[in-house]
Amino acid sequence: MKHSQAVESLAALAQETRLAIFRRLVRAGPEGESAGSIAAALDIPSPTLSFHLKALEAAGLVDQRRESRNVIYGARYGRMRSLLAYLMKDCCAGHPEICNIDMESCRESPARTSACG
């Protein structure tokens, strides 16, 4: 991950509502969750949710797909793993095991869907 991408991702997450949305999508797993379900669960008006989802999409942290009339949003686990790996890369002078992080599990891989660690 490039420095500018890390800054963009962190900036998107540095807002209470967007962080709550992203964490919910991470917990939802690869299936994702509909915009309506997210709005109801977090008690966010649809226009506000849309604004925050667009910011997360622009940062590369979430994506969307259509299922019938629903828009389903999901966390981009590869981008999340890349961000975590970027943040942990120099942990404890290059010894991430001190921080109790398995860096191999944080490598970006399209086949992986679990969160880092």
Buried (B, 14 or more C-beta within 10 A) or exposed (E): BEEEBBEBBEEBBEBEBBBBBBEBBBEBBEEBBBBEBBBEEBEBEEEEBBEBBEBBBEBBBBBEEEEEEEBBBBBBBBBBBBBBBBBBEEBEEEEBEEEEBEBEBBEBEEEBEEBBE
